[in-house]
Amino acid sequence: MSRLLLDSCVWGGTRTELATAGQDVVWAGDWANDPGDEELLARAYAERRILVTLDKDFGQLAVMKGLPHAGIVRLVDIAAERQADMCLQVLARHESELLAGAIVTAEIHRVRIRPADATS
């Protein structure tokens, strides 16, 4: 089981599908207010949750600003109904790297990994 924080831009149905698959999932879309990217990343880190997003800004915050994180998965051009499946595939193959602080960019036919030591 992975601990995940889904950005509000991730389809809400993804949360349900991931929870059904046994993941511990929090979706920012359930919150009354959007805390902003930096706060969302800080919450994920404080709760030791892998952040799942469609937004490239989180990688920039981690790499350029050096903000701490507990792993980031960025889904690129993944249809809403396929987001949970792609998350599960990424977790099955790269969870240990994510937990070590990697950034994973997942596209339909390609996955790129920026290891933790390359994010600082």
Secondary structure, 3 states (H helix, E strand, C coil): CCEEEECCCCCHHHHHHHHHCCCEEEEHHHCCCCCCHHHHHHHHHHCCCEEEECCCHHHHHHHCCCCCCCCEEEECCCCHHHHHHHHHHHHHHHHHHHHCCCEEEEECCEEEEECHHHCC
